[in-house]
Amino acid sequence: MTTRIETKKIKGRADKLRADMKEFKARYTDGDLKRAIEDVLDKDFYGDIIQAKVEAFGLAETSFAIDLVIDGFVRIYKIRYYCDINLKVDNDENLIHVKSYTED
């Protein structure tokens, strides 16, 4: 009996994650994702977004992991951060990762 209840909870949660992901992608463009992290870090990442990946996760509330790769002409930036469905970035310094690559 417990297995059925747990299966229903998991299926219901997966459906909610899919719905929230669909809403998130409808609301925000790749540029919005870039501007959100620029605002939090007060830094401009000049260049073209060559990849934007969004993953949804969570139990009570849906959160999103954002991965951006930006071709900054001289540098390539790889950025990972977390936010909620309203694009409020979790600004804990341990949850924002920015790597910069240059050609040497």
All heavy atoms as an XYZ file, in Angstrom:
852
protein
N       0.817     -1.196      0.000
C       0.000      0.000      0.000
C       0.862      1.263      0.000
O       0.572      2.197     -0.706
C      -0.922     -0.025      1.223
C      -2.009      0.994      1.128
S      -3.162      0.529     -0.146
C      -4.660      0.959      0.597
N       1.904      1.263      0.754
C       2.787      2.420      0.818
C       3.400      2.714     -0.546
O       3.540      3.868     -0.931
C       3.914      2.189      1.842
O       3.311      1.913      3.099
C       4.797      3.402      1.955
N       3.710      1.688     -1.285
C       4.322      1.864     -2.597
C       3.407      2.652     -3.526
O       3.860      3.542     -4.231
C       4.646      0.499     -3.227
O       5.461     -0.231     -2.319
C       5.359      0.666     -4.545
N       2.130      2.370     -3.530
C       1.189      3.106     -4.384
C       1.128      4.582     -4.000
O       1.130      5.441     -4.864
C      -0.206      2.504     -4.300
C      -0.367      1.260     -5.080
C      -1.801      0.878     -5.139
N      -1.902     -0.477     -5.612
C      -2.940     -1.244     -5.444
N      -3.991     -0.792     -4.804
N      -2.956     -2.464     -5.913
N       1.067      4.857     -2.726
C       0.997      6.243     -2.269
C       2.268      6.987     -2.673
O       2.206      8.090     -3.205
C       0.790      6.309     -0.740
C      -0.596      5.766     -0.392
C       0.951      7.737     -0.233
C      -0.820      5.563      1.081
N       3.416      6.385     -2.438
C       4.679      7.024     -2.801
C       4.773      7.227     -4.306
O       5.249      8.257     -4.763
C       5.872      6.194     -2.291
C       6.016      6.183     -0.791
C       6.182      7.575     -0.207
O       6.934      8.379     -0.781
O       5.547      7.861      0.820
N       4.328      6.258     -5.086
C       4.357      6.381     -6.540
C       3.481      7.540     -6.996
O       3.874      8.316     -7.866
C       3.898      5.070     -7.204
O       4.756      4.023     -6.774
C       3.941      5.164     -8.715
N       2.307      7.700     -6.411
C       1.425      8.810     -6.760
C       2.065     10.144     -6.399
O       1.976     11.107     -7.149
C       0.071      8.664     -6.061
C      -0.806      7.602     -6.661
C      -2.138      7.537     -5.961
C      -3.006      6.440     -6.531
N      -4.297      6.348     -5.849
N       2.725     10.218     -5.246
C       3.389     11.457     -4.841
C       4.503     11.807     -5.818
O       4.647     12.951     -6.222
C       3.990     11.318     -3.434
C       2.999     11.433     -2.321
C       3.742     11.371     -0.995
C       2.803     11.449      0.173
N       3.516     11.351      1.457
N       5.295     10.819     -6.179
C       6.406     11.062     -7.095
C       5.886     11.492     -8.466
O       6.389     12.436     -9.061
C       7.307      9.815     -7.206
C       8.048      9.599     -5.884
C       8.289      9.941     -8.359
C       8.759      8.271     -5.779
N       4.850     10.813     -8.964
C       4.289     11.181    -10.262
C       3.704     12.586    -10.204
O       3.926     13.386    -11.107
C       3.218     10.184    -10.692
C       2.656     10.523    -12.064
C       1.706      9.481    -12.555
C       1.087      9.768    -13.888
N       1.230     11.057    -14.488
N       3.008     12.913     -9.133
C       2.445     14.252     -8.980
C       3.529     15.313     -8.926
O       3.397     16.392     -9.501
N       4.623     15.018     -8.240
C       5.736     15.964     -8.139
C       6.417     16.143     -9.497
O       6.765     17.254     -9.877
C       6.743     15.462     -7.092
C       7.824     16.429     -6.806
C       7.270     17.710     -6.182
N       8.243     18.762     -6.340
C       7.968     20.010     -6.659
N       6.729     20.395     -6.802
N       8.914     20.889     -6.809
N       6.587     15.044    -10.223
C       7.200     15.126    -11.556
C       6.328     15.971    -12.486
O       6.844     16.786    -13.259
C       7.410     13.735    -12.132
N       5.021     15.810    -12.406
C       4.112     16.612    -13.223
C       4.232     18.097    -12.875
O       4.231     18.952    -13.750
C       2.663     16.150    -13.036
C       2.399     14.771    -13.627
O       3.220     14.302    -14.459
O       1.389     14.149    -13.239
N       4.356     18.405    -11.577
C       4.514     19.800    -11.136
C       5.837     20.372    -11.647
O       5.877     21.508    -12.121
C       4.462     19.878     -9.613
C       4.834     21.239     -9.042
C       3.706     21.873     -8.315
C       4.082     23.151     -7.603
N       4.421     24.251     -8.465
N       6.915     19.589    -11.565
C       8.209     20.057    -12.066
C       8.146     20.353    -13.562
O       8.667     21.372    -14.026
C       9.311     19.038    -11.776
C       9.785     18.936    -10.333
C      10.749     17.766    -10.184
C      10.415     20.220     -9.868
N       7.500     19.471    -14.319
C       7.363     19.687    -15.766
C       6.555     20.959    -16.060
O       6.911     21.752    -16.924
C       6.708     18.479    -16.430
C       7.686     17.392    -16.805
C       7.049     16.371    -17.733
N       6.123     15.500    -17.051
C       6.473     14.427    -16.336
N       7.728     14.112    -16.216
N       5.563     13.694    -15.748
N       5.466     21.148    -15.321
C       4.628     22.340    -15.523
C       5.397     23.611    -15.165
O       5.330     24.608    -15.891
C       3.358     22.227    -14.688
N       6.133     23.581    -14.047
C       6.920     24.753    -13.650
C       8.031     25.035    -14.653
O       8.329     26.188    -14.955
C       7.508     24.560    -12.251
C       6.453     24.675    -11.155
O       5.324     25.127    -11.452
O       6.758     24.311    -10.009
N       8.656     23.995    -15.189
C       9.706     24.172    -16.191
C       9.124     24.813    -17.450
O       9.722     25.733    -18.022
C      10.361     22.834    -16.531
C      11.404     22.925    -17.626
S      12.848     23.863    -17.171
C      13.848     22.551    -16.543
N       7.972     24.351    -17.868
C       7.329     24.906    -19.054
C       7.004     26.387    -18.837
O       7.242     27.219    -19.715
C       6.050     24.114    -19.362
C       5.359     24.526    -20.622
C       4.166     23.637    -20.900
C       3.478     24.045    -22.183
N       2.316     23.219    -22.478
N       6.495     26.726    -17.658
C       6.172     28.116    -17.347
C       7.442     28.971    -17.304
O       7.480     30.087    -17.831
C       5.442     28.214    -16.011
C       5.070     29.634    -15.637
C       4.343     29.740    -14.318
O       3.821     28.736    -13.814
O       4.320     30.866    -13.777
N       8.498     28.453    -16.677
C       9.766     29.178    -16.570
C      10.323     29.491    -17.956
O      10.734     30.617    -18.233
C      10.768     28.339    -15.761
C      12.030     29.055    -15.406
C      12.107     29.822    -14.247
C      13.154     28.963    -16.209
C      13.278     30.480    -13.904
C      14.333     29.610    -15.881
C      14.387     30.376    -14.718
N      10.324     28.500    -18.840
C      10.852     28.702    -20.193
C       9.980     29.667    -21.013
O      10.491     30.368    -21.881
C      11.004     27.362    -20.904
C      12.176     26.563    -20.367
C      12.411     25.316    -21.168
C      13.686     24.636    -20.723
N      14.029     23.499    -21.565
N       8.685     29.700    -20.728
C       7.802     30.634    -21.428
C       8.019     32.069    -20.934
O       7.901     33.020    -21.712
C       6.346     30.233    -21.230
N       8.355     32.228    -19.668
C       8.533     33.553    -19.073
C       9.841     34.228    -19.443
O       9.881     35.440    -19.624
C       8.538     33.450    -17.543
C       7.218     33.421    -16.880
C       7.456     33.590    -15.389
N       6.345     33.147    -14.601
C       6.293     33.254    -13.294
N       7.313     33.758    -12.626
N       5.243     32.841    -12.642
N      10.934     33.464    -19.487
C      12.260     34.070    -19.555
C      13.041     33.649    -20.790
O      12.996     32.507    -21.207
C      13.067     33.700    -18.301
C      12.352     34.038    -17.027
C      11.886     33.044    -16.181
C      12.105     35.363    -16.673
C      11.207     33.343    -15.021
C      11.424     35.680    -15.518
C      10.978     34.668    -14.697
O      10.289     34.980    -13.546
N      13.782     34.605    -21.321
C      14.681     34.334    -22.448
C      16.081     34.069    -21.895
O      16.351     34.299    -20.707
C      14.751     35.545    -23.394
O      15.358     36.642    -22.691
C      13.371     35.939    -23.907
N      16.986     33.636    -22.760
C      18.381     33.446    -22.358
C      18.982     34.759    -21.861
O      19.753     34.784    -20.903
C      19.207     32.902    -23.523
C      18.801     31.500    -23.933
O      18.002     30.866    -23.199
O      19.281     31.026    -24.977
N      18.613     35.855    -22.499
C      19.094     37.175    -22.078
C      18.630     37.533    -20.676
O      19.372     38.147    -19.896
N      17.399     37.166    -20.339
C      16.892     37.396    -18.976
C      17.731     36.639    -17.953
O      18.037     37.159    -16.874
C      15.428     36.947    -18.849
C      14.470     37.767    -19.688
O      14.749     38.968    -19.925
O      13.446     37.207    -20.117
N      18.098     35.399    -18.287
C      18.915     34.588    -17.380
C      20.285     35.220    -17.168
O      20.812     35.238    -16.056
C      19.058     33.167    -17.920
C      17.757     32.394    -18.163
C      18.060     31.024    -18.760
C      16.954     32.268    -16.895
N      20.852     35.755    -18.230
C      22.154     36.424    -18.141
C      22.045     37.712    -17.314
O      22.867     37.962    -16.432
C      22.663     36.731    -19.554
C      24.001     37.438    -19.586
C      24.400     37.700    -21.037
C      25.525     38.691    -21.135
N      25.761     39.115    -22.505
N      21.023     38.517    -17.564
C      20.851     39.772    -16.831
C      20.609     39.537    -15.347
O      21.066     40.315    -14.505
C      19.712     40.588    -17.433
C      20.131     41.389    -18.653
C      19.036     42.320    -19.135
N      17.846     41.605    -19.601
C      17.743     41.023    -20.794
N      18.752     41.049    -21.636
N      16.635     40.428    -21.161
N      19.918     38.456    -15.009
C      19.635     38.168    -13.601
C      20.919     37.966    -12.808
O      21.082     38.517    -11.710
C      18.732     36.934    -13.478
N      21.861     37.203    -13.337
C      23.114     36.966    -12.622
C      24.009     38.205    -12.679
O      24.724     38.503    -11.723
C      23.837     35.691    -13.127
C      24.948     35.280    -12.156
C      24.373     35.862    -14.523
C      24.492     34.916    -10.776
N      23.959     38.951    -13.776
C      24.730     40.194    -13.853
C      24.273     41.180    -12.775
O      25.104     41.841    -12.153
C      24.591     40.839    -15.239
C      25.333     40.123    -16.330
C      25.109     40.722    -17.704
O      24.047     41.352    -17.940
O      25.993     40.550    -18.550
N      22.971     41.267    -12.557
C      22.436     42.175    -11.536
C      22.885     41.776    -10.134
O      23.244     42.630     -9.330
C      20.908     42.216    -11.593
C      20.388     42.929    -12.832
O      21.186     43.621    -13.512
O      19.183     42.777    -13.124
N      22.864     40.481     -9.845
C      23.257     40.003     -8.521
C      24.744     40.227     -8.278
O      25.155     40.658     -7.200
C      22.897     38.511     -8.346
C      23.561     37.914     -7.123
C      21.389     38.347     -8.259
N      25.574     39.937     -9.278
C      27.024     40.066     -9.120
C      27.533     41.473     -9.423
O      28.696     41.776     -9.170
C      27.744     39.064    -10.033
C      27.498     37.597     -9.729
C      28.240     36.725    -10.733
C      27.908     37.257     -8.304
N      26.668     42.329     -9.959
C      27.040     43.674    -10.372
C      28.258     43.626    -11.307
O      29.246     44.321    -11.113
C      27.319     44.570     -9.163
C      27.321     46.044     -9.537
O      26.631     46.406    -10.507
O      28.035     46.828     -8.873
N      28.167     42.743    -12.298
C      29.249     42.527    -13.267
C      28.618     42.254    -14.628
O      27.605     41.575    -14.720
C      30.094     41.326    -12.836
C      31.193     40.951    -13.802
C      32.040     39.828    -13.241
C      33.046     39.284    -14.202
N      33.975     40.206    -14.775
N      29.228     42.807    -15.665
C      28.752     42.549    -17.023
C      29.558     41.419    -17.638
O      30.781     41.431    -17.608
C      28.889     43.793    -17.890
C      27.918     44.887    -17.487
O      26.799     44.541    -17.074
O      28.283     46.067    -17.580
N      28.847     40.448    -18.187
C      29.478     39.356    -18.928
C      29.225     39.627    -20.407
O      28.237     39.181    -20.975
C      28.894     38.001    -18.504
C      29.174     37.657    -17.081
C      28.192     37.789    -16.109
C      30.429     37.223    -16.694
C      28.455     37.483    -14.790
C      30.700     36.912    -15.367
C      29.714     37.038    -14.412
N      30.114     40.428    -20.995
C      29.944     40.813    -22.395
C      30.119     39.596    -23.293
O      30.983     38.767    -23.050
C      30.963     41.883    -22.775
C      30.800     43.157    -21.997
C      31.682     43.480    -20.984
C      29.741     44.022    -22.265
C      31.527     44.647    -20.251
C      29.575     45.183    -21.536
C      30.473     45.491    -20.534
O      30.311     46.636    -19.812
N      29.303     39.515    -24.318
C      29.438     38.443    -25.288
C      28.119     37.774    -25.595
O      27.060     38.169    -25.107
N      28.206     36.752    -26.404
C      27.036     36.004    -26.859
C      26.816     34.774    -25.996
O      27.767     34.065    -25.660
C      27.224     35.552    -28.306
C      27.365     36.725    -29.262
O      26.703     37.761    -29.031
O      28.139     36.615    -30.228
N      25.575     34.512    -25.689
C      25.221     33.296    -24.965
C      25.252     32.151    -25.970
O      24.497     32.151    -26.939
C      23.821     33.408    -24.336
C      23.779     34.586    -23.371
C      23.434     32.114    -23.638
C      22.388     34.986    -22.943
N      26.152     31.201    -25.751
C      26.229     30.082    -26.690
C      25.530     28.838    -26.141
O      25.259     27.913    -26.883
C      27.683     29.774    -27.106
C      28.588     29.528    -25.912
C      28.231     30.890    -27.947
C      30.001     29.133    -26.295
N      25.238     28.845    -24.835
C      24.471     27.745    -24.256
C      23.776     28.231    -22.992
O      24.371     28.932    -22.179
C      25.371     26.568    -23.914
C      24.622     25.393    -23.322
C      25.549     24.252    -22.937
O      26.751     24.313    -23.118
N      24.981     23.206    -22.406
N      22.511     27.861    -22.866
C      21.748     28.129    -21.651
C      20.982     26.854    -21.316
O      20.174     26.394    -22.120
C      20.795     29.293    -21.844
N      21.273     26.294    -20.156
C      20.623     25.046    -19.746
C      19.908     25.296    -18.425
O      20.468     25.904    -17.517
C      21.685     23.959    -19.585
C      21.136     22.592    -19.279
C      22.248     21.562    -19.350
C      22.412     20.963    -17.991
N      23.475     19.977    -17.905
N      18.675     24.817    -18.337
C      17.866     24.995    -17.132
C      17.409     23.630    -16.653
O      16.902     22.831    -17.434
C      16.633     25.885    -17.423
C      15.779     26.047    -16.180
C      17.046     27.234    -17.976
N      17.587     23.375    -15.345
C      17.115     22.145    -14.721
C      16.199     22.511    -13.559
O      16.510     23.424    -12.801
C      18.290     21.327    -14.189
C      19.251     20.860    -15.245
C      20.461     20.163    -14.645
O      20.326     19.516    -13.594
O      21.537     20.283    -15.231
N      15.099     21.789    -13.419
C      14.159     22.019    -12.325
C      14.322     20.921    -11.284
O      14.561     19.766    -11.616
C      12.733     22.028    -12.847
N      14.185     21.307    -10.006
C      14.260     20.334     -8.922
C      13.539     20.903     -7.706
O      13.211     22.086     -7.669
C      15.723     20.005     -8.575
C      16.491     21.173     -8.032
C      16.597     21.370     -6.666
C      17.103     22.090     -8.881
C      17.294     22.456     -6.159
C      17.808     23.165     -8.386
C      17.903     23.350     -7.012
N      13.307     20.071     -6.716
C      12.729     20.546     -5.464
C      11.607     19.668     -4.970
O      11.056     18.861     -5.711
N      11.287     19.839     -3.710
C      10.203     19.080     -3.088
C       8.997     19.972     -2.835
O       7.964     19.806     -3.453
C      10.681     18.432     -1.791
C      11.757     17.355     -1.960
C      12.245     16.874     -0.608
C      11.223     16.204     -2.785
N       9.112     20.921     -1.927
C       7.980     21.791     -1.621
C       7.812     22.867     -2.693
O       6.723     23.090     -3.203
C       8.165     22.428     -0.245
N       8.898     23.538     -3.024
C       8.902     24.576     -4.051
C       9.873     24.171     -5.154
O      10.899     23.558     -4.885
C       9.350     25.916     -3.464
C       8.420     26.475     -2.419
C       7.088     26.927     -3.007
O       7.083     27.454     -4.138
O       6.067     26.730     -2.346
N       9.566     24.558     -6.361
C      10.454     24.252     -7.477
C      11.567     25.286     -7.545
O      11.316     26.485     -7.472
C       9.681     24.237     -8.803
O       8.625     23.283     -8.708
C      10.584     23.870     -9.966
N      12.779     24.808     -7.663
C      13.943     25.660     -7.863
C      14.564     25.296     -9.204
O      14.268     24.239     -9.770
C      14.964     25.438     -6.749
O      14.434     25.852     -5.511
N      15.419     26.170     -9.692
C      16.020     25.962    -10.997
C      17.528     26.144    -10.913
O      18.008     27.062    -10.253
C      15.439     26.942    -12.020
C      13.964     26.780    -12.193
C      13.078     27.478    -11.396
C      13.461     25.908    -13.136
C      11.705     27.305    -11.531
C      12.095     25.734    -13.288
C      11.221     26.430    -12.477
N      18.258     25.264    -11.564
C      19.704     25.385    -11.719
C      19.944     25.896    -13.125
O      19.459     25.304    -14.094
C      20.386     24.041    -11.506
N      20.669     26.994    -13.238
C      20.924     27.629    -14.521
C      22.404     27.475    -14.863
O      23.264     27.812    -14.048
C      20.586     29.135    -14.482
C      19.202     29.390    -13.882
C      20.752     29.763    -15.859
C      18.057     28.839    -14.651
N      22.695     26.988    -16.058
C      24.061     26.907    -16.570
C      24.133     27.754    -17.831
O      23.378     27.525    -18.778
C      24.435     25.462    -16.927
C      24.648     24.605    -15.705
O      25.480     24.979    -14.865
O      23.984     23.549    -15.596
N      25.029     28.734    -17.826
C      25.232     29.595    -18.988
C      26.673     29.469    -19.470
O      27.591     29.415    -18.650
C      24.988     31.061    -18.630
C      23.584     31.462    -18.198
C      23.574     32.921    -17.760
C      22.599     31.249    -19.328
N      26.847     29.449    -20.780
C      28.169     29.551    -21.381
C      28.105     30.774    -22.283
O      27.256     30.861    -23.177
C      28.553     28.287    -22.178
C      29.908     28.471    -22.827
C      28.538     27.067    -21.278
N      29.002     31.729    -22.010
C      29.000     33.002    -22.731
C      30.340     33.177    -23.430
O      31.397     33.089    -22.796
C      28.750     34.170    -21.754
C      27.392     33.985    -21.063
C      28.826     35.513    -22.488
C      27.143     34.929    -19.923
N      30.285     33.436    -24.738
C      31.490     33.714    -25.517
C      31.743     35.205    -25.431
O      31.095     36.001    -26.097
C      31.295     33.275    -26.970
C      32.529     33.511    -27.824
O      33.528     34.051    -27.307
O      32.485     33.154    -29.011
N      32.678     35.580    -24.567
C      32.976     36.983    -24.329
C      34.066     37.527    -25.227
O      34.741     38.471    -24.843
N      34.286     36.933    -26.376
C      35.258     37.347    -27.390
C      36.703     37.117    -26.934
O      37.472     36.492    -27.620
C      35.032     38.795    -27.822
C      33.607     39.056    -28.220
C      32.809     39.910    -27.472
C      33.045     38.417    -29.311
C      31.490     40.133    -27.828
C      31.720     38.642    -29.672
C      30.943     39.493    -28.919
N      37.085     37.615    -25.792
C      38.425     37.378    -25.254
C      38.379     36.249    -24.230
O      39.321     35.498    -24.071
C      38.982     38.666    -24.598
C      40.325     38.412    -23.935
C      39.076     39.782    -25.614
N      37.265     36.126    -23.546
C      37.075     35.105    -22.511
C      35.808     34.315    -22.793
O      34.881     34.818    -23.404
C      36.898     35.734    -21.139
C      38.026     36.552    -20.667
C      37.683     37.146    -19.296
N      38.724     38.014    -18.848
C      39.818     37.606    -18.244
N      39.999     36.335    -18.015
N      40.739     38.457    -17.869
N      35.792     33.110    -22.289
C      34.565     32.321    -22.274
C      34.193     32.152    -20.805
O      35.037     31.775    -19.983
C      34.741     30.968    -22.973
C      34.929     31.202    -24.464
C      33.542     30.066    -22.698
C      35.030     29.968    -25.300
N      32.960     32.478    -20.481
C      32.475     32.357    -19.110
C      31.560     31.144    -18.995
O      30.693     30.927    -19.851
C      31.670     33.593    -18.700
C      32.464     34.861    -18.706
C      32.387     35.751    -19.777
C      33.287     35.183    -17.637
C      33.108     36.926    -19.783
C      34.015     36.366    -17.634
C      33.922     37.228    -18.706
O      34.636     38.396    -18.703
N      31.745     30.401    -17.935
C      30.836     29.312    -17.592
C      30.257     29.672    -16.230
O      30.994     29.831    -15.255
C      31.564     27.977    -17.536
C      30.647     26.823    -17.277
C      31.360     25.494    -17.345
C      30.341     24.412    -17.052
N      30.969     23.118    -16.897
N      28.942     29.844    -16.186
C      28.270     30.339    -14.989
C      27.195     29.343    -14.566
O      26.435     28.846    -15.402
C      27.611     31.705    -15.264
C      28.663     32.698    -15.771
C      26.902     32.224    -14.025
C      28.085     33.955    -16.368
N      27.146     29.058    -13.272
C      26.081     28.221    -12.713
C      25.521     28.924    -11.491
O      26.267     29.386    -10.633
C      26.582     26.844    -12.328
C      25.465     25.948    -11.791
C      25.967     24.525    -11.573
N      24.926     23.657    -11.095
C      24.133     22.916    -11.852
N      24.254     22.937    -13.154
N      23.219     22.133    -11.315
N      24.191     29.033    -11.452
C      23.530     29.615    -10.290
C      22.146     29.002    -10.131
O      21.690     28.237    -10.992
C      23.466     31.145    -10.393
C      22.576     31.680    -11.490
C      21.246     31.991    -11.244
C      23.066     31.902    -12.777
C      20.434     32.503    -12.238
C      22.265     32.409    -13.768
C      20.942     32.712    -13.494
O      20.138     33.201    -14.480
N      21.501     29.333     -9.023
C      20.195     28.766     -8.687
C      19.202     29.894     -8.459
O      19.564     30.958     -7.951
C      20.295     27.906     -7.420
C      21.270     26.767     -7.591
C      22.622     26.929     -7.315
C      20.843     25.534     -8.062
C      23.525     25.887     -7.497
C      21.737     24.489     -8.250
C      23.079     24.681     -7.957
O      23.963     23.659     -8.147
N      17.949     29.640     -8.842
C      16.921     30.660     -8.666
C      15.562     29.990     -8.480
O      15.426     28.779     -8.618
C      16.890     31.608     -9.858
S      16.407     30.829    -11.401
N      14.560     30.826     -8.190
C      13.199     30.309     -8.078
C      12.436     30.636     -9.363
O      13.006     31.175    -10.311
C      12.504     30.864     -6.827
C      12.292     32.372     -6.866
O      12.508     33.004     -7.927
O      11.903     32.928     -5.828
N      11.164     30.341     -9.380
C      10.364     30.520    -10.601
C      10.201     31.995    -10.970
O       9.910     32.333    -12.108
C       8.997     29.810    -10.492
C       8.370     29.658    -11.878
C       8.079     30.553     -9.533
C       7.379     28.555    -12.003
N      10.421     32.894    -10.005
C      10.335     34.329    -10.268
C      11.686     34.928    -10.648
O      11.835     36.143    -10.655
C       9.753     35.052     -9.063
C       8.334     34.614     -8.802
O       7.514     34.549     -9.715
N       8.037     34.271     -7.571
N      12.671     34.081    -10.927
C      14.027     34.462    -11.315
C      14.745     35.230    -10.208
O      15.614     36.049    -10.456
C      14.027     35.259    -12.628
C      15.326     35.262    -13.430
C      15.808     33.862    -13.734
C      15.185     36.060    -14.694
N      14.372     34.942     -8.962
C      15.088     35.506     -7.813
C      16.293     34.601     -7.564
O      16.145     33.449     -7.181
C      14.200     35.561     -6.581
C      14.897     36.177     -5.375
C      13.960     36.258     -4.195
C      14.650     36.865     -3.004
N      15.729     36.056     -2.473
N      17.482     35.136     -7.798
C      18.720     34.373     -7.693
C      19.081     34.172     -6.230
O      19.022     35.110     -5.431
C      19.867     35.093     -8.431
C      21.186     34.359     -8.242
C      19.536     35.239     -9.901
N      19.434     32.937     -5.878
C      19.945     32.649     -4.535
C      21.375     33.167     -4.505
O      22.265     32.603     -5.137
C      19.903     31.151     -4.260
C      20.235     30.809     -2.820
O      20.892     31.643     -2.150
O      19.854     29.730     -2.364
N      21.613     34.257     -3.785
C      22.919     34.908     -3.855
C      23.905     34.427     -2.796
O      24.887     35.113     -2.506
C      22.778     36.426     -3.824
C      22.089     36.931     -2.580
O      21.736     36.158     -1.698
N      21.885     38.229     -2.509
N      23.693     33.247     -2.251
C      24.691     32.635     -1.369
C      25.950     32.398     -2.206
O      25.890     31.788     -3.274
C      24.158     31.315     -0.819
C      25.111     30.628      0.144
O      26.343     30.801      0.007
O      24.623     29.902      1.025
N      27.094     32.882     -1.718
C      28.329     32.790     -2.508
C      28.734     31.361     -2.832
O      29.442     31.121     -3.805
C      29.484     33.495     -1.795
C      29.866     32.861     -0.485
C      30.952     33.628      0.244
O      30.945     34.861      0.175
O      31.789     32.982      0.882
N      28.273     30.391     -2.049
C      28.588     28.992     -2.333
C      27.723     28.412     -3.447
O      27.996     27.318     -3.931
C      28.428     28.141     -1.081
C      29.427     28.534     -0.014
O      30.580     28.803     -0.316
N      28.980     28.586      1.221
N      26.690     29.135     -3.848
C      25.772     28.626     -4.869
C      25.911     29.333     -6.210
O      25.165     29.050     -7.146
C      24.323     28.739     -4.371
C      24.003     27.901     -3.133
C      22.568     28.136     -2.694
C      24.243     26.428     -3.394
N      26.847     30.255     -6.311
C      27.111     30.935     -7.580
C      28.530     30.581     -7.998
O      29.482     30.806     -7.257
C      26.956     32.460     -7.451
C      25.514     32.817     -7.091
C      27.385     33.148     -8.748
C      25.288     34.288     -6.825
N      28.647     30.008     -9.179
C      29.955     29.587     -9.685
C      30.213     30.252    -11.030
O      29.417     30.105    -11.957
C      30.011     28.069     -9.854
C      29.685     27.329     -8.594
N      30.599     27.116     -7.619
C      28.519     26.793     -8.151
C      30.024     26.463     -6.609
N      28.769     26.261     -6.913
N      31.312     30.994    -11.108
C      31.700     31.650    -12.353
C      33.132     31.225    -12.671
O      34.031     31.413    -11.851
C      31.631     33.187    -12.246
C      32.095     33.839    -13.540
C      30.227     33.633    -11.887
N      33.313     30.647    -13.833
C      34.659     30.282    -14.302
C      34.915     31.059    -15.578
O      34.034     31.210    -16.427
C      34.771     28.784    -14.564
C      34.699     27.962    -13.305
C      34.930     26.510    -13.609
C      34.845     25.696    -12.321
N      35.027     24.276    -12.566
N      36.131     31.543    -15.711
C      36.525     32.320    -16.867
C      37.687     31.606    -17.558
O      38.659     31.230    -16.896
C      36.956     33.710    -16.419
O      37.461     34.440    -17.500
N      37.573     31.425    -18.853
C      38.615     30.738    -19.616
C      39.148     31.688    -20.684
O      38.376     32.348    -21.367
C      38.057     29.482    -20.294
C      37.465     28.498    -19.328
C      36.110     28.515    -19.018
C      38.276     27.535    -18.718
C      35.572     27.590    -18.123
C      37.747     26.625    -17.827
C      36.390     26.652    -17.534
O      35.868     25.747    -16.640
N      40.477     31.732    -20.800
C      41.101     32.524    -21.854
C      42.075     31.636    -22.607
O      42.545     30.615    -22.090
C      41.876     33.739    -21.287
O      42.879     33.251    -20.400
C      40.969     34.696    -20.590
N      42.390     32.043    -23.818
C      43.355     31.296    -24.615
C      44.758     31.822    -24.293
O      45.023     33.004    -24.364
C      43.062     31.494    -26.104
C      43.948     30.642    -26.981
C      43.573     30.812    -28.435
O      42.393     31.022    -28.732
O      44.481     30.746    -29.264
N      45.614     30.945    -23.898
C      46.999     31.341    -23.575
C      47.981     30.738    -24.517
O      47.901     29.732    -25.062
C      47.358     30.927    -22.140
C      46.634     31.792    -21.128
O      46.422     32.980    -21.398
O      46.287     31.253    -20.078
